[in-house]
């Protein structure tokens, strides 16, 4: 059939570009893990060169011609009606990607890639030396280019819409602002109730914990989750991340906090959630949109699911607390399950987002979202970021940073030029709450199974509900298929209110 042959030709072009993107991912992974510092300049050139090649292959005349035989690019009308619904869905996503890729000139793409590669290294040095001025010039250039990117991509209401859409397709600034406004209010009320309650003692979670033993325990959890060394690996980096070049090569990193045992465990669960999503994508569609994840919000729903809904649950630690006691002999001998569970769910405003508790975590994201809006709008200058950051931290969480490193320099995202990324962290929590409600209905015995150390059935449910679809459906469609409801903040808020009222026993 002609349509199938034309589809195969388009897929071949896309597959080649996807392989190159995988190589780019490996370069990024290497830069954050093993690359010698002296290689920074050549790595920036490698990245920009590869970015230019990938962009050219995804937006050239040959690709457009192949795509145009199957779908009308200006209108989105499917021309190849004889293709399967699955392949027609892929065509819609290819069209979306082409329009966005074509809107960005190759020169812009290569310059942005080169700048972000240099910026990451400048950010890392600035954070290590607690010097915002070392990073500020790079940040100014990144913001200027991000504004230009928004203009090139196009938008209807707000330039931030174009940036947000890169990470969470079809989500707008107005929708996000509305959701975040409710969260800010409801979480603020919840936080006041918790703050007026008797605080939990979690001092036994802090002390001296062997680097090697933390890594050993991390590998134990990863193996139980189904994340093995056959298709993944665990390394160290200054900012933990997940990087996948293919479902058979999905890598994660962590960082070891020598005095906080839960820090690494939380990171491991979080990043493995990302990695398992990538491993669960259909290999037979690798190179087409059907073989890619749908959005970073949905991606974050997977990581936060494992980190919080499973990793901070009582059943999980009913199984793993005895193993933790065995791993760190003498550290938790007199700690029972109820005490441990309350301690790992202690709510207390803190400076570092990745270490924040469930209740205050969204406030960290809202802070960054509001700052990004101001930076893109031009109502906030780079030189005033530290002051604005501290003021918002004080208003939202009641605390102030003691340095740039634990304040405005703590995250890597801005150095990558990833403006529009941060909202997906909280959108992911919202998606996870809805998905978990559906999971509980399907597996009402989930607590007893997790308490017995059974975790693979969770991955299997997530695979059926999310992973296997790739980009066939939008995030909203996946939620509706799995839960019967559109995305809403209410289930997430209700979850937080119910869990922490029980833990803190407030009135």
Buried (B, 14 or more C-beta within 10 A) or exposed (E): EEBEEBBEBBBEBBBBBBBBBBBBBBBBBEBBBEBEEEEBEEBBBBBBEBBBBBBBBBBBEEBBEBBBBBBEBEEEEBEBEEBEEBBBBBBBBBBBBBBBBBBBEBEBBBBBBBBBBBBBBBBBEBBEBBBBEBBBEBBBBBBEBBBBBBEBBEBEEBBBBBBBBBBBBEBBBEBBBEBBEEBBEBBEEBBEBBBEBEEBEBEBBEEEBBEEBBBEBBBBBBEBBBBEEEBBBBBBBBBBBBBBBBBEBBBBBBEBBEEBBBBBBBBBBBBBBBBBBBBBBBEEBBBBBBBBBBBBBBBBBBBBBBBBBBBBBBBBBBBBBEBBBEBBEEBBEEBEBEBBBBBBBBBBBBBBBBBBBBBBBBBBBBBBBBBBBBBBEEEBEBEEBBEBBBEBBEEBBEBEBEBBBBBBBBBBBBBBBBBBBBBBBBBBBBBBBBBBBBBEEEBEEBBEBBBEEBBEBBBEBBBEBBBBBBBBBBBBBBBBEBBEBEBBBEBBBEBBBEBBBEBBEBE
